[in-house]
């Protein structure tokens, strides 16, 4: 009995020690990720939204354009840094860090499509204050479509850059996905798992395998910015990713895409996985949608081929 008790005490002591070590390690990883200070937070404006502070930048003069980044790990408004200044020559450009991303506040809430739909609508109403053109990247296309359907008077023309497939959006959280979310949200050990997922090596591999057309031309500053953005926010930096990975942001946009009558342009990267079939599925639902393919680019045509991308924007807007 005494031996059994000693073993339990030893196991408890080891677990406590491991927890303290992992907690310290998490703190070190998060702090070191921001050493390069790739995200200039000093020049950002703050929108005090109902669920947390949202950071954004405002540049230029003219008709407004709202830039909304993708929702992949480490995403932020930095995604648009190669086209912001050029767009600002003719437009007032608002670049948003979505709640739970980049420099914006990262509360420990459940991030759903509805949350981001409301954020976009409220931002246009309360900050921009007039009918707005939107350029969205990747998964955020679903937020924009839903926002446009909910508040049609707020939005003008829309550009969707490599939007997600309908199949992906229709996937609902399974028991396995709920378990994934549960484990990621465990305070210390879940944070360690998240830090492994968003390690600099894994983010670099994400760029090589899924985002860039030419893996030899990856911008190290871009990787550093994603790595930093993924770690800002302390213990809740993982919250948005946990909801994204467990499909809590998914929603069917089929009905809403059919119903809206805004001018929509889909910009597809030449090498985007299943890009052509995804564009076809969107055009089938709404025949008024136009599309264009940017050569020598993949998921980020606005990063890899900004000149061609800006040409398409100037024609469409």
HUZIPE-V117434 format. One record per residue. PSI is psi as a letter, one per 40 degrees, with the letter a starting at -180 (999 if undefined). OMEGA is omega as a letter, one per 30 degrees, with the letter a starting at -180 (999 if undefined). Layout:
{{PSI & OMEGA} {PSI & OMEGA}}
This chain:
{{d & a} {d & l} {d & l} {d & l} {d & l} {d & l} {d & l} {d & l} {d & l} {d & l} {d & l} {d & l} {d & l} {d & l} {d & l} {d & l} {d & l} {d & l} {d & l} {d & a} {d & a} {d & l} {d & l} {d & l} {d & l} {d & l} {d & a} {d & l} {d & a} {d & a} {d & a} {d & a} {d & a} {e & a} {d & a} {e & l} {f & l} {d & a} {h & a} {g & a} {e & a} {d & a} {e & a} {i & l} {i & a} {h & l} {h & a} {g & a} {i & a} {d & a} {e & l} {i & a} {h & a} {h & a} {i & l} {i & l} {i & l} {h & a} {i & l} {a & l} {i & l} {a & l} {h & a} {i & l} {h & l} {h & l} {h & a} {h & a} {i & l} {i & a} {e & l} {i & a} {h & l} {e & a} {i & l} {i & l} {e & l} {d & l} {d & a} {e & a} {e & a} {e & a} {e & a} {d & a} {d & l} {d & l} {d & a} {e & l} {d & a} {e & a} {i & l} {h & a} {h & l} {h & l} {h & a} {h & l} {h & a} {i & l} {h & a} {e & a} {i & l} {b & a} {e & a} {i & l} {i & a} {g & a} {i & a} {g & l} {i & l} {h & a} {h & l} {i & l} {d & a} {d & l} {d & a} {d & l} {d & l} {d & l} {d & a} {d & l} {d & a} {d & l} {d & l} {d & a} {d & a} {d & a} {d & a} {d & l} {e & l} {i & a} {h & a} {i & l} {i & a} {h & l} {h & l} {i & a} {h & l} {b & a} {d & a} {e & l} {d & a} {d & l} {d & a} {d & l} {d & a} {d & l} {d & a} {d & l} {d & a} {d & a} {g & a} {d & a} {e & a} {e & a} {i & l} {b & l} {i & a} {h & l} {h & l} {h & a} {h & l} {g & l} {i & a} {i & l} {i & l} {d & l} {d & l} {d & a} {d & a} {e & a} {h & l} {i & a} {h & l} {i & l} {d & l} {d & l} {d & l} {d & l} {d & l} {d & l} {d & a} {d & a} {d & l} {d & a} {e & l} {h & a} {d & a} {d & a} {d & l} {d & l} {d & l} {d & l} {d & l} {d & l} {d & l} {d & l} {d & a} {f & l} {i & a} {d & l} {d & a} {d & l} {d & l} {d & l} {d & l} {d & l} {d & a} {d & a} {d & a} {e & a} {d & a} {i & l} {d & l} {h & a} {e & l} {e & a} {f & a} {h & a} {h & a} {d & l} {d & l} {d & l} {d & l} {d & l} {d & l} {d & l} {d & l} {d & a} {d & a} {e & a} {e & l} {h & l} {e & l} {a & a} {d & a} {e & l} {d & a} {e & a} {d & a} {d & l} {d & l} {d & l} {d & l} {d & a} {d & a} {e & l} {e & l} {e & l} {e & a} {i & l} {i & l} {h & l} {e & a} {d & a} {d & a} {d & l} {d & l} {d & a} {d & a} {i & a} {f & l} {i & l} {h & a} {h & l} {h & l} {h & l} {h & a} {h & l} {i & a} {d & a} {e & l} {h & a} {h & a} {f & a} {d & a} {d & a} {d & l} {d & l} {d & l} {d & a} {d & l} {d & a} {d & l} {d & l} {d & a} {g & a} {e & l} {e & a} {h & l} {i & l} {i & l} {i & l} {h & l} {h & a} {i & l} {f & l} {i & l} {b & a} {d & a} {g & l} {d & l} {e & l} {d & a} {d & a} {g & a} {d & a} {d & l} {d & l} {d & a} {d & l} {d & a} {d & l} {d & a} {d & l} {d & a} {d & a} {999 & 999}}
